[in-house]
Amino acid sequence: MKKKNIPTIGLFLLLNFVFIVPSLNAQQATKLTDPEVASVAVTANQIDIDYAGIAQKKSTNSDVLNFAKTMINDHKAVIEQAVALAKKLNVTPQTNALTKKLLADANKTQKQLKAKKGAAFDKAYINNEVAYHKAVIDAVEKVLIPETENAELKTLLENVVPALKTHLSHAEMLQKMMNKK
């Protein structure tokens, strides 16, 4: 039986969401405002679009390329919904400590992904997607939704969770396929 290892990239992201999101909130001594929640949501979606863009440039695996295309399309649609809602509510997403931390961590992960090639890249990308989606789902359900006050923004976040869970299931399926090879 093969021993499954969580790759460094995925573990790094998972730990950041699970431990840093709550600790940042504790440090802030106040909860995130709705403009800050909007910023985190848009940033998290853009990060996954950026990861998928790397996959489109580096991978030749049709399953990985199709998954990356889905990530780009679905996450762009969420950003468009969030931007439209922000415009409707006359709210400007507000950069905050969590947004900055997500971007810094994503930059490190992108460098790690860009350093890989071939099947090693494909595995690293998909493993990262599994960890990233687990972390994002956890953050949305346990931090962003509970801290959101605007009903429409809260509904948008709640409506995104099933799609994120579908992405996770798809990534886990690809991960199992790649681990069998």
Phi and psi in degrees as a GROMACS rama.xvg file:
@    title "Ramachandran Plot"
@    xaxis  label "Phi"
@    yaxis  label "Psi"
@TYPE xy
-72.6147  138.692  LYS-2
-83.2286  126.702  LYS-3
-89.4957  129.871  LYS-4
-114.222  136.323  ASN-5
-80.3184  124.979  ILE-6
-65.6337  156.248  PRO-7
-54.488  -43.3093  THR-8
-60.8273  -51.364  ILE-9
-63.6111  -43.1548  GLY-10
-63.1147  -41.0176  LEU-11
-57.968  -48.0413  PHE-12
-65.481  -44.1158  LEU-13
-61.2541  -44.7834  LEU-14
-64.2526  -38.0315  LEU-15
-61.1727  -47.3382  ASN-16
-69.663  -43.8583  PHE-17
-70.8658  -39.6675  VAL-18
-103.003  -33.9424  PHE-19
-80.1079  -39.0313  ILE-20
-56.2893  -53.3903  VAL-21
-63.8484  -37.2396  PRO-22
-69.7735  -35.372  SER-23
-62.9561  -41.6494  LEU-24
-64.0294  -38.9465  ASN-25
-65.704  -39.8401  ALA-26
-65.9801  -35.3241  GLN-27
-70.1014  -23.938  GLN-28
62.4884  3.03959  ALA-29
-138.917  158.858  THR-30
-81.0346  167.289  LYS-31
-67.1649  140.616  LEU-32
-79.8153  164.94  THR-33
-58.6801  -42.1618  ASP-34
-61.8183  -32.5288  PRO-35
-72.6593  -40.095  GLU-36
-60.2068  -44.3593  VAL-37
-59.7479  -41.1951  ALA-38
-63.6599  -44.5774  SER-39
-62.1344  -44.5827  VAL-40
-62.6554  -46.9614  ALA-41
-64.4615  -42.8924  VAL-42
-62.499  -45.7764  THR-43
-61.2085  -39.7452  ALA-44
-67.5266  -41.6882  ASN-45
-65.5279  -36.3235  GLN-46
-59.6108  -44.4485  ILE-47
-68.5996  -33.6792  ASP-48
-61.7215  -42.9752  ILE-49
-64.3448  -41.1986  ASP-50
-60.9315  -43.4536  TYR-51
-64.2288  -35.5016  ALA-52
-62.1124  -38.7506  GLY-53
-63.6712  -43.6244  ILE-54
-60.7459  -40.2131  ALA-55
-64.1107  -29.8996  GLN-56
-83.5366  -31.8733  LYS-57
-102.608  -26.0675  LYS-58
-90.903  151.262  SER-59
-119.234  0.558339  THR-60
-78.5183  120.086  ASN-61
-62.3448  -35.1439  SER-62
-65.2953  -42.5049  ASP-63
-66.8039  -43.352  VAL-64
-63.8313  -40.702  LEU-65
-65.8431  -40.5177  ASN-66
-62.8539  -45.4646  PHE-67
-60.6822  -40.4314  ALA-68
-62.4442  -42.2697  LYS-69
-62.4701  -42.3564  THR-70
-61.1255  -44.0755  MET-71
-62.6292  -50.3005  ILE-72
-62.7594  -48.8371  ASN-73
-67.8423  -43.4206  ASP-74
-72.5269  -31.5372  HIS-75
-64.1536  -39.9365  LYS-76
-62.7462  -39.2631  ALA-77
-66.0174  -43.0318  VAL-78
-60.7141  -43.3957  ILE-79
-60.4996  -41.212  GLU-80
-64.1299  -43.4077  GLN-81
-65.059  -42.3835  ALA-82
-65.273  -42.5719  VAL-83
-62.5101  -41.3772  ALA-84
-66.6126  -43.3568  LEU-85
-60.1737  -41.6551  ALA-86
-63.5274  -45.4297  LYS-87
-59.7474  -41.1964  LYS-88
-85.5345  -3.82274  LEU-89
58.2093  46.3186  ASN-90
-118.968  133.626  VAL-91
-102.434  121.17  THR-92
-53.0412  137.206  PRO-93
-114.037  119.724  GLN-94
-59.5872  142.521  THR-95
-146.999  -179.502  ASN-96
-59.592  -38.7196  ALA-97
-67.7788  -43.4162  LEU-98
-58.2981  -46.3067  THR-99
-62.5718  -39.8667  LYS-100
-66.3442  -42.9599  LYS-101
-59.2526  -44.3073  LEU-102
-65.9768  -41.221  LEU-103
-64.386  -43.6801  ALA-104
-66.2078  -39.4546  ASP-105
-63.7752  -37.6658  ALA-106
-60.8744  -43.1106  ASN-107
-63.4501  -43.8831  LYS-108
-64.3865  -41.7107  THR-109
-60.1286  -41.4462  GLN-110
-62.3029  -41.3174  LYS-111
-65.1335  -42.3429  GLN-112
-65.3624  -42.5712  LEU-113
-64.3883  -22.9898  LYS-114
-79.2196  -11.4446  ALA-115
-98.1579  158.038  LYS-116
-137.161  157.401  LYS-117
57.5142  -139.233  GLY-118
-62.6398  -31.9234  ALA-119
-64.6099  -39.08  ALA-120
-64.8571  -48.6754  PHE-121
-55.2834  -46.1796  ASP-122
-64.2189  -44.4982  LYS-123
-63.2553  -41.9942  ALA-124
-63.1449  -49.8711  TYR-125
-67.3419  -40.5167  ILE-126
-61.4312  -39.5213  ASN-127
-63.9707  -41.4734  ASN-128
-63.232  -39.0167  GLU-129
-62.2703  -51.5649  VAL-130
-64.2882  -41.6328  ALA-131
-64.1287  -45.0634  TYR-132
-67.0267  -37.8879  HIS-133
-59.9758  -44.9629  LYS-134
-67.1567  -41.8845  ALA-135
-66.757  -44.0099  VAL-136
-58.0646  -45.3422  ILE-137
-61.2218  -44.7974  ASP-138
-66.4344  -41.2679  ALA-139
-64.367  -45.9066  VAL-140
-72.5327  -36.0024  GLU-141
-101.138  -17.3718  LYS-142
-122.842  -59.0897  VAL-143
-66.695  -49.3306  LEU-144
-62.7728  -49.5228  ILE-145
-61.9005  -29.1492  PRO-146
-91.2743  -5.70362  GLU-147
-83.5826  131.538  THR-148
-97.7389  -36.8834  GLU-149
-70.5601  126.419  ASN-150
-61.3165  -39.3663  ALA-151
-69.1686  -39.7045  GLU-152
-66.5935  -41.679  LEU-153
-60.9916  -43.2158  LYS-154
-62.9559  -42.4746  THR-155
-57.858  -47.0324  LEU-156
-62.337  -44.1383  LEU-157
-63.1718  -37.2204  GLU-158
-72.2326  -21.005  ASN-159
-79.8647  -27.261  VAL-160
-55.9284  -46.6104  VAL-161
-59.4633  -38.1669  PRO-162
-65.162  -41.0615  ALA-163
-62.2895  -39.0655  LEU-164
-68.3463  -34.5156  LYS-165
-66.5453  -42.2971  THR-166
-59.0408  -44.8814  HIS-167
-60.1285  -46.244  LEU-168
-60.7108  -42.4194  SER-169
-63.5835  -45.0445  HIS-170
-63.8183  -40.949  ALA-171
-63.9448  -37.9379  GLU-172
-62.5005  -45.6324  MET-173
-64.1069  -38.9813  LEU-174
-60.6393  -44.162  GLN-175
-64.258  -41.1416  LYS-176
-61.5115  -42.9786  MET-177
-71.2294  -31.8545  MET-178
-73.0336  -19.3476  ASN-179
-79.657  -21.9172  LYS-180
